Amino acid sequence: MSKNSAQPAVTSSGQREILFNAFDMNCVVHQSPGLWRHPEDRAREYTSLKYWTDVARILEQGLFDGLFIADVLGPYDVFGDTPDAALRSGAQIPLADPFLLVSAMAAVTENLGFGITAGTAYEHPYPFSRRLGTLDHLTGGRVGWNVVTGYLPSAAQNMGQDDQMEHDTRYDHAEEYLDVVYKLLEGSWEDDAVVADKSTGVFTDPEKVHRIEHEGTYFKTPGIGVVEPSPQRTPVIYQAGASTRGRAFAGKHAEAVFINPPTKELASQSVQRIRQSLVDAGRDPYDVRIFAMQTVVTGPDEAAAQAKYDELTQYVDAEGGLVLMSGWMGIDLSQFDLDQPIGDVESNAIQSTVETFQKASGREDEAWTVRQLAEWVGVGGFGPVVVGDGASAARQLAQWQDDTDVDGFNLAYHITPGTFSDIVEYVVPELQKLGRYKTEYRQGTLRNKLFGAGDHLPGNHHGSQFQLRRKK
């Protein structure tokens, strides 16, 4: 067992703490297609640093644990076998690099963490490890890395391949990728390698910098790392794979996991499987913080919250919703008429997805159409939606945690940054009244804020085997 866990995070009142990440993407449409047209939405400003620094300030005001920035490489082109519909709707395209946002946001905040998505398929771990170490330095140790193996065929094709690697092979490749990163960030430079001795003119003691001599199936990296040790060395490892292989990967590597089931029942099952995967890997089940996706529509009272939700639905782009669903499910939904009942669609994958949504919406007896499926996705994507005033939303989130054992929520926006401003104004104070949300930040790095056990990988984490002896 590691010293940092065995228990969920608790507030100063002794109750279980709810953790918050904002869920965003460096684009116009992340989870809610069409809502960029809303008069209060600022997503079109995603190419502006001011937009992102404004978001960061709002989140820090609300004591959010982090900003989780999703990413893909390649367009959603499963729908109609073309990117045209994605381009028309703005569904995660155009899409810019998430890494380049972080330094600016870190400069205007002191505590907010940053979970950055980056894939293992198309960039060598040697330069990538330098980017991780650099951002960990520049943020004072507030960086996490959301490890993805990739799922869009368009990304593979534009990188000169016919398709993605086979599913389990992608994870084998990622396993070695992380080992190279661990070796470079944990096992190359000793803590006191940099001496910066002006009297002798020696900046780094060469005896304390070591070649990693890695030679594996996919990578050959013999030399030394080039970035000096950062506050966390290895950033906090995020992961979101839900398959059996993905959960095994999480059990070995993850410190935070993102899930997006639309019902409590599915979320609870997912949480149990993830925590068991950690036990199977020799770790404690609470060595990971699990974040479930949620979208919150709130306001000063119940009527205002419901009116806001009703207004949001007027901006939903059904085609954009089907673009995302097609990419997520790997099924071309353009072949079906929008008003065709799902029962007429010959696809077990679609049927099971709709059954899930029917349970989430409480409309299990209705015959859903393809259009209704798209419209459901239009406000909040695949995840559940909480509608209510601050007190009601807080109670619903607390009940979600109690019923599912999640540690917190990845909060998707419907309009940005208005969704986050509303949560900070209406929901956070009510959670604090319930004793379920922090009233101040814990000091230190992102890892220490999440676990309260220091800055570095714990001793039972796979990456710790590559650590050099720490300077006493």
HUNORCOR-V952982 format. One record per residue. N is the residue number from 1. OMEGA is omega in radians with two decimals (999 if undefined). Layout:
n->(N,N)
omega->(OMEGA,OMEGA)
//
This chain:
n->(1,2,3,4,5,6,7,8,9,10,11,12,13,14,15,16,17,18,19,20,21,22,23,24,25,26,27,28,29,30,31,32,33,34,35,36,37,38,39,40,41,42,43,44,45,46,47,48,49,50,51,52,53,54,55,56,57,58,59,60,61,62,63,64,65,66,67,68,69,70,71,72,73,74,75,76,77,78,79,80,81,82,83,84,85,86,87,88,89,90,91,92,93,94,95,96,97,98,99,100,101,102,103,104,105,106,107,108,109,110,111,112,113,114,115,116,117,118,119,120,121,122,123,124,125,126,127,128,129,130,131,132,133,134,135,136,137,138,139,140,141,142,143,144,145,146,147,148,149,150,151,152,153,154,155,156,157,158,159,160,161,162,163,164,165,166,167,168,169,170,171,172,173,174,175,176,177,178,179,180,181,182,183,184,185,186,187,188,189,190,191,192,193,194,195,196,197,198,199,200,201,202,203,204,205,206,207,208,209,210,211,212,213,214,215,216,217,218,219,220,221,222,223,224,225,226,227,228,229,230,231,232,233,234,235,236,237,238,239,240,241,242,243,244,245,246,247,248,249,250,251,252,253,254,255,256,257,258,259,260,261,262,263,264,265,266,267,268,269,270,271,272,273,274,275,276,277,278,279,280,281,282,283,284,285,286,287,288,289,290,291,292,293,294,295,296,297,298,299,300,301,302,303,304,305,306,307,308,309,310,311,312,313,314,315,316,317,318,319,320,321,322,323,324,325,326,327,328,329,330,331,332,333,334,335,336,337,338,339,340,341,342,343,344,345,346,347,348,349,350,351,352,353,354,355,356,357,358,359,360,361,362,363,364,365,366,367,368,369,370,371,372,373,374,375,376,377,378,379,380,381,382,383,384,385,386,387,388,389,390,391,392,393,394,395,396,397,398,399,400,401,402,403,404,405,406,407,408,409,410,411,412,413,414,415,416,417,418,419,420,421,422,423,424,425,426,427,428,429,430,431,432,433,434,435,436,437,438,439,440,441,442,443,444,445,446,447,448,449,450,451,452,453,454,455,456,457,458,459,460,461,462,463,464,465,466,467,468,469,470,471,472)
omega->(3.12,-3.10,-2.98,-2.99,-2.99,3.10,3.01,3.06,3.11,3.09,3.14,3.11,3.12,3.10,-3.11,-3.09,2.99,3.12,-3.14,2.82,2.88,-3.08,-3.01,-3.13,-3.08,-3.07,-3.14,-3.11,3.07,-3.08,-3.00,-3.08,3.09,-3.04,2.99,3.14,-3.12,-3.06,-3.13,-3.07,-3.12,-3.08,3.13,-3.14,-3.05,3.11,-3.11,3.06,-3.12,3.09,-3.06,3.09,3.05,3.10,-3.10,3.13,3.11,-3.11,3.12,3.06,3.13,3.11,3.05,3.11,-3.09,2.94,-3.11,-3.04,3.12,3.10,2.92,3.07,-3.06,-3.10,3.00,-3.08,3.05,3.13,-3.13,-3.14,-3.13,3.08,-3.00,-3.11,3.07,3.12,3.14,-3.05,-3.06,-3.06,3.13,2.97,0.04,-3.02,-3.08,-3.06,3.13,-3.05,-3.01,3.13,-2.81,-3.09,-3.14,3.14,3.10,-3.11,-3.11,3.11,3.13,-3.00,-3.06,3.07,-3.10,3.06,-3.00,-3.14,3.06,-3.08,-3.13,-2.96,-2.87,3.09,-3.13,-3.11,-3.11,3.08,-3.12,3.13,3.09,3.11,3.10,-3.13,3.12,-3.14,3.10,3.04,-3.00,3.13,-3.06,3.08,-3.10,-3.04,2.94,3.12,3.04,-3.05,3.06,3.13,3.12,3.10,-3.13,3.10,-3.11,3.12,-3.14,-3.09,-3.14,3.02,3.03,3.12,3.12,-3.10,3.03,2.97,3.07,-2.95,-3.08,3.08,3.08,3.13,3.04,3.10,-3.13,3.10,-3.14,3.10,-3.14,3.10,3.10,3.12,3.10,-3.11,-3.12,-3.05,-3.10,-2.91,-3.12,-3.11,3.00,-3.06,-3.07,3.13,3.12,-3.13,3.10,-3.09,-3.10,-3.10,-3.14,-3.09,3.13,3.09,3.14,3.10,-3.09,-3.13,-3.08,3.05,-2.92,3.01,-3.11,3.05,3.12,3.01,-3.07,-3.12,-3.01,-3.02,3.01,-3.07,-3.01,-2.87,-3.10,2.94,-3.07,3.11,3.13,-3.05,3.11,-3.06,3.12,-2.93,3.03,3.06,3.08,-3.08,3.03,3.12,-3.06,-3.11,-3.09,-3.14,3.10,3.13,3.12,3.12,3.08,3.08,3.12,-3.14,-3.11,-2.95,-2.88,2.95,3.02,-3.11,3.10,3.07,-3.14,3.07,-3.10,3.11,3.12,-3.10,3.14,3.12,3.14,3.11,-3.14,3.13,3.14,-3.13,-3.14,-3.13,3.10,3.13,3.08,3.10,3.13,3.14,3.10,3.14,3.08,-3.11,3.13,2.96,3.11,3.01,-3.05,-3.13,3.08,3.13,3.06,2.94,-3.09,3.02,-3.01,-3.13,-3.07,3.09,-3.07,-3.11,-3.14,3.13,-3.14,3.11,3.11,3.12,3.14,3.11,-3.13,-3.09,-3.14,-3.09,-3.07,3.08,-3.06,3.14,3.10,3.08,3.13,3.04,-3.13,-3.14,3.12,3.13,-3.12,-3.06,-3.09,-3.12,-3.13,-3.11,3.13,-3.09,-3.10,3.06,-3.08,-3.09,3.10,3.08,-3.12,3.14,3.12,-3.08,-3.08,3.09,3.11,-3.13,3.14,-3.12,-3.11,3.11,-3.13,3.10,3.10,3.13,3.13,3.09,-3.11,-3.07,-3.08,-3.12,-3.03,-3.08,-3.10,3.03,-3.07,3.02,3.08,3.13,-3.14,3.07,-3.14,-3.12,3.08,3.13,-3.02,3.07,3.05,3.08,-3.03,-3.01,-3.14,-3.14,3.05,3.10,3.12,3.06,-3.03,-3.11,3.13,3.13,3.13,3.14,-3.14,3.12,3.11,3.13,3.06,3.14,-3.13,-3.05,-3.01,-3.11,3.00,3.09,-3.11,-2.99,2.88,-3.00,3.10,3.12,2.92,2.90,-3.04,-0.01,-3.06,3.10,-3.10,3.09,3.13,3.14,3.13,-3.08,-2.96,-2.98,-3.09,3.13,-3.14,3.05,3.10,3.08,3.11,-3.08,-3.03,-3.08,-3.09,3.03,3.01,3.13,2.90,-3.12,3.01,-3.06,3.08,-3.14,3.14,3.10,-3.10,-3.00,3.12,-3.07,3.09,-2.93,-2.94,3.08,3.13,-3.02,-3.13,3.08,-3.11,-3.08,-3.09,-3.14,-3.13,-3.10,2.96,3.08,-3.12,3.07,-3.14,999)
//
